[in-house]
Amino acid sequence: MNFLQNIYNWSLKNYLKVIIIFSLIILFYGAYLYFSFSALKKNQDIGNYFSDFYNTFADSGFDKEEYEITFNKINEIKDNSIYTIMLQSIYAAELIKENNTEGGLEQLLGAKELASKKNKEFNFLKEIINLRLVNIYIELQDFDRAKKILDEEYSTYNTNHLILKGDILAFEEKSNEAKKIYNEALITSENTTQRNLINLKISNLIN
């Protein structure tokens, strides 16, 4: 009881300090709430912009003008968003479909750079981008660059990573090494269609 009385007496004598302390607490808490809700609103807006674009893309195909509008809107809010990476990946696929391999590579390399700055929960996206890059480099027969990317760590898409490693070895006519890698891929694969494809690749190896 004496303790509470002492606090009460101190508060009466130092009421200005008490007011300032409580004002600062309210101010900091208000600022925290404002920035928290502001960040949440921004993330929600970014997600909505991407969702609207993707729905149009899925229904009507790729529209470059719509892509650029969405890309700019998202980048105005946050220029290193995960949605920026996904947009670049979609655009890259369209460019490659149009035989603009150089443009597709540029978009994927940009996406790869952004993805490399993200934390581990987005590793699956980094792997997807890497595997797309490897496929392009294999088509271009730029095996050194493809191998360099395949030397990175893969967990979510490890089987696909092994298949591509085997493909490069097969192109280089290193059949025994390719077969070994393909067999590793067979062990890790849980997909019947994928396993059939791997077995086909093994059967097509030059003895």
Secondary structure, DSSP 4 states (H G I P E B T S, - for coil): -HHHHHHHHHHHHTHHHHHHHHHHHHHHHHHHHHHHHHHHHHHHHHHHHHHHHHHHHHHH---HHHHHHHHHHHHHH-TT-HHHHHHHHHHHHHHHHTT-HHHHHHHHHHHHHHHTTS-GGGHHHHHHHHHHHHHHHHHTT-HHHHHHHHTS--STTHHHHHHHHHHHHHHTT-HHHHHHHHHHHHHH---HHHHHHHHHHHHTS--
